[in-house]
Structures are given as C-alpha cells and as structure tokens.
Amino acid sequence: MLMIGIAGKSLAAHEREWLKAPSVCGVILFTRNFESREQVTALIADIRNTAGPGFLLAVDQEGGPVQRFRPGFSALPALSMFGERYELDATGALAAAEQHAWLMASEMLALGLDLSFAPCIDLKRGNRAIGERAFHEDPAVVAAFAAAYVRGMHRAGMAATIKHFPGHGSVLEDTHFDAAVDPRTFEEIERLDLYPFQAGIAQGAEAVMMAHVTYPEVALEPAGYSPHWIQDVLRTQLKFDGIVFSDDIGMAAAEGVGGIQARIDAHLDAGCDIVLVCPPALVEEAIRVTASRALKSRSDVARLLARRNPAWQQFTASTEYSAAQAAIA
C-alpha cells in the first residue's frame, strides 16, 4: 500500500484519481500543502470526501526544524531542547516532552489528521539529517524520552510512529542526499541504537518507520529493504506487531536498488506494510507498478486511525492546552 504526496494547496483533477487507486491508502502533507489553518482544513476535508473511509492522513509535525504547519499552530521546540533540560531536571524534562507530544498530537487531531510521524528516537550523534530532531546521545536517556513521548501522543488519542529503525543517528550522511553506511556490528547497534526502540515498543507504539541506512555487518540491503531487519529483528526479536512504514522512496539513499518499481517491490517484499511516495512526480508510476500486486486490506491500518478531538475553538480554550504550551516554552 502507498502513502503519497500531492503537489499543492488544493487537489488537482489527476490527484483526485490517485486517491481512488486501490493501492493508495493515505496522503502525507508537507509545507508545500500549507498556507493557513483554514486552507489546510479545507484540503483535508476534500481529501477525505474524495478518498472515502479508512484513509490515512499524515504529516511530520515533530517541532524544531521539522514542523510543516506553523502559522496558527503552537511553535514546537526541537526535541533536543528536552535532552538539554534533562541534564538539569530529568523528571521535569520528561514531563515537558510528554506535554509536547500531547500538544502536537492534539493540534493535528483537531485539524483532522490521523498521524504525525513522531517521535524521532535516533541517537543525537551528529547525523546531518537528524541533528536537533534527536533527544540526546545517551541510549538510556532517549529510551526514557521515547516512552514519555509515546505516552503523550496516546493521551491525546494519536498512534505513535517511532523512527528511524534500527537507528539513523550514528552515521554522518543525510539520506535525503547521500547513501549512508553504518559499519558497526549488530551487538553494538543492539546495545545502543535499538535500546530506545525497545522502550517505544514496550510503551505501545503502533508503527515503526525504517531507515534508508545500510548496516553491512548485519545485512547487505538498506534496512527498509531488508527482510532480516524487518522480519528477524523487528518482528521476531523485538516482537513488534504493528505497522511498518518505509521512509520516502524519493530520497537519494533509496535509489540503490533501482527504479520506482524496484524500490516499492523491495520494501513490500522485505515486510513494509506502507511505502511512502512523497514526491508527486513519482506517484503516477508508483500507482501503475502496484496495480498488479496483491494488496492487504485497509483494515490492517485501522489501528492508526485516531479519534477526533473537539472542535478547534473548544480545544484551544481548554486549560490543558494553555498548560501544555507553558510547559514547552
């Protein structure tokens, strides 16, 4: 199944046809799709009316450098701020991170979205793409934040997506632009990078997003293309039974297996449930090459469909909302 990107701030005629394709189960929205809260609310309603029930709508509203919707929404600090606070007040930092999660998820649910792909629980070890998106460099600290953030999202009513499995923070390269190779052994990755994922799974995270990183001492393919990482490690060893998302197949690090069909087939054959096709220029071909594949039922993604929060006006007037904004300031 495919989660696709669209080009603009309203649906084009050909994009309406994309939403009706059997292999398309959702849309991910970006800054290019946002002008104002009123505009994006209308876009979300139009997508839902066109696509019908059981359709996922998602965004990356992590905070800091990755916050797609800004005017009209809370200014969400980067997750690294909570790691810095942790050094002075561990209990307070974890509580503030949980409030950040609640606030972020509540705003997105009130808008009509199902998912914000969060939290990022990679280690803060200098990766160009992760940077201040990561809580901390210490796996035990990140594990504590992973559990707190998942709790906050669940308290709001949103499913959590922990990313980027099995850990993107310990390589330098930004996989949007370059291939990334992590030469460490499985034992070292397990001891460090997998620890926060174990905590997130134990807290009940419903989804995992894979990394476009290759770990050649463990498997020859990038993790999102690897049956070993998905089936043997994530499913069997860590006992994760939720939804597995690929990262975007439009990223440079995804290109190593070949063209669009090769990328989608490799993700699905490895065990990904949903493949992200974020660049609109790739969507037409992605739909075409998946037309003959046997598809899972949309009921498989039902666990990610969140409850709706109250109307925006009622929600933002609540004391809990103002308390959460104060906690992350």
N, C-alpha and C positions, 0 to 999 in steps of 0.2 A: 504494500500500500504506500501511497505517496502523500507527503505533505508539501504543498507547492507555495511558491511566492507569486505575487501579482505585481504589476508594474507601477500603478499609480494610486490616486486617492479615491478613485471610483472604479467600478468594474467595467471593463471593455466587453464588447459583444463576444469576442472569442474566449475571454476568460470565463464568461458565464457557461460556455460549453465545456471548458476544462472542469468546472466544479461538478458537472454531471457525469464525468467519466467514472466508470466503475472502480478504477484503481486509485482514485483520488479520495482521500479520507479527511483532508484538512488543508488549512491555509495558515502560513506564518506571515505575520505583518512586520514591517520594518519602518524606519524613519521616512522612507520614500512614500509610505502609505498614510502618513500622518500630517495633518495641518492643524487640527484643533480637536478638542474632545467631542464637539458636536459633529464634526465631519466624520471622525473615525467611528462614532456610534452609528451613524447612518450607514457607513460602509459595512460594519459588522452585521447590521440588520439585513442589508441587501445580500450579503454572502449567505447568511442563514436562510433567508427566504428562497434563494436560488438553489442551495445545496440540499436542503431538507434536513431531517433529524439525524442524529448520530454523527455529526460533522464536527471536527475539532478545529478550534481557532486558537492560535498561539502567538506568542511574542517573546522576545528576550528583553525583559524589564529587570535586569539584575541590579541596576544602580551604578553610580560612577560612570565610567566610560561607555558602558553598555546599558543605556536607558533609551529605548526607542521613542517613548512618548514623554514629552517634558512640559510644555505649557499646559497649565490646567491640572497638573498632577504633582504629587509630592516630589521634592528634589531628594532622591535617594542616594546616600553616600555610597562610595565603593566599599566592598566587603573588607578590604584591607584595614579600613578605619577601626573595625571592631577587633581585629587582631592587635592593633596598636593599643587600644583600650585594655585589652586582656592583660597586658604586661603590668598594668596598674591596678586593675579591678576585674578579676576573672569572672566573678559572678555577675557583676553589672554588665560587662561586655556581652556575655552570653544572653542575658535577658534583653539587652538592646537589639542584638541580632535577631532574636525571636520576634521582637516588635517590628523590626524592619521587614521580616518575612510576612508577618500578618498584614502590615500596611500595604506592601507591594501587592500581595495576592488579593487583598480585599479591593483595592482600586481596580485591578484588572478584572476581577469577577463582576464588580459593579458596572464595569464598562460593557460586559457581555462576552468576555473571553473565557476560555477554559483553562489555558495553561500559560504560565510564564516559565521558560526553561531555566529553572533555578533549583538549588544553588550550585554554583561553581565550587567544587571541593578539591580542585587541583592544589598541589603544594605551591607556595609562594617562593619559587626558587629561580626567578629570573627569566621565565619564558616571555618572549616578546608579545604573544597574543594574550597571555593570562595577566601578568603584571598585577595591578591593584585589584583585579577581579577576585584574587585569592585572599583567603582569610589570614594565612600565616604559613610559615615554613615548617613548623613542627607538626608531624602527623597526629599526635595526640590532641593538640590544640584544635587542628582542623576537624578531627573526628567529633570533638565536643561541639564545635560550631555547626557541623553537618546535622547532628541530632537536634540542636536548638532551632536551626532554620527550617528543617522539615516539620518540627512541631508547630512553628508559627504558621507555615503555609497550611497545615492541616487544620489549625484552629480557625483559619479564615474559610476553609472549605475547598482548597485547591490541592490537587495532586502535585507531588514534588518530583522533579527530574534532576537526579544527581549526575554531574558531568565533570570531566570527560574521561570515561573509563578506558583503561585502568590507571590513568594519571598522565596529564599533559604538562605538569608544571616543572618537570625535571629535565626538559630539553630546551634548547635556546630558540629553535626555529618557530616562526609563526606559520601554521599550516594553511592559512589563507593564501600564502605566497610561496611557500617552500615545502619540500618533503622534509619530514622530521624522523630521525632515527635515534632511539634510546638504546645504548649498548649494554645496559645493566642486566644482571641475572634475574631470574624470576624471584629468587629468595630476597634480593634487595628490594625489588618492586613490591613484593608482598609485604615486607616489613614496614615499608614507608608509604608508598602511594595507595596501596589497597586498604590500608587501615581506615581512612575516612569513609571509603565506600562501604566497608563492613558496618560502620556506625550508621550511615544513612539507610542502608537496607534494614538493619535491625530496628530503626525508628519507623519503618514502614513506607519508605519512598516507593512510589508506584512505577517510576520509569528511570531508565539509565540512558544517557547519551554517550556514544562511543567516540574515541579519539581517532583522528587520522594520523596516528603515530605508529611507526614500526618498531618492534622490540625483537630484533633478530635472534637474540639468545633464547627467546621463548617461541616465536612463530615468525615465519618469513613475511607474512602479509601485514599491512596496517591493521590495527586492532578491529576496526569496523568491518573488515573483510575476512576476519579470522574466526573460523569455527572453534579453534582452540580457546581463544579469549572469551568468546560468547558462550559456547556450549559447555566447555570443560571447566573454565574458571568461574565465569559469572553465574551460569545456571547451576552447575553441579557443585563446585566447591563452595561458592558463596550462597547457594540456594535462593537466588533471585528468581521470582516467578512473575515479574511484572512485564512492562512493555520496554522493548529495546529500540531506541532511535539511532539511526546513523547521524553523523554530522553532515553538513551540506556537501552534496556531490559536486558542487561548483567550485570548491576550494582546490587550490593547486595540488595539495597533498593527496587528493582523491584521484588524481589523473593517472596514477601509475599502472592501474590495471587495464586502461584503455578508454574507450568512448562511453557514451551515456548508458547504453545497454549493458556493457561490461561492468560498469560501476554498480548499477542497480542490481543486476544479477548476483554480483559478488556479495553485496550487502545482504540481500534476501537469502541467498544460499548459505551464508555464514550463520544466519539466525536473527538478523534485524527484522523487526516487525514493521517499522515505518521508516521510509527513506526520505530525507529532506532534499527537496529540489528547489532551492531558494532563488536562483536567477531565472526570471521569466523566460529568458531566451532558451532555456533548456527544457521547459515544461512540455512543449508540444511533442518533442521526441520522446521524452520520458513516458508520456501517456501512450504514445504509439507502441513503444517497445514492451510495455507491460500489458498490452491488450490481450495477449495470449497466455499470460501466466495465471495459474490457479490462485485465487485471492482468498485471504482469510475473511471471515465475517466481520462486519463492523462492530459486532457485539464484543469483539476482542478489545476494542478501545473504550468500551463503555465505562470502565473503571476510571478513566481520565476525565470524564465529563463531570465538571464540578457543579455544585449547587450554586444558584444565583444569590448574590447579596441583595439587600434592599435597594430601593431607588437611590441614585447618587446623592440627591439633596438630603435625604434622610440619613444616609450613611455618613456623609461628611459633617453633619451636625452632631454626631454622637460624641460623647465624652471619650470613648475608647479611641476614636480616630485622632482627636487632639492629643491624647496621652501618647499615642504611638509616634506622632510627629515630633513631640517634645523629646521622646526617648532617643531618637536617631539624630537629633540636632547636634 
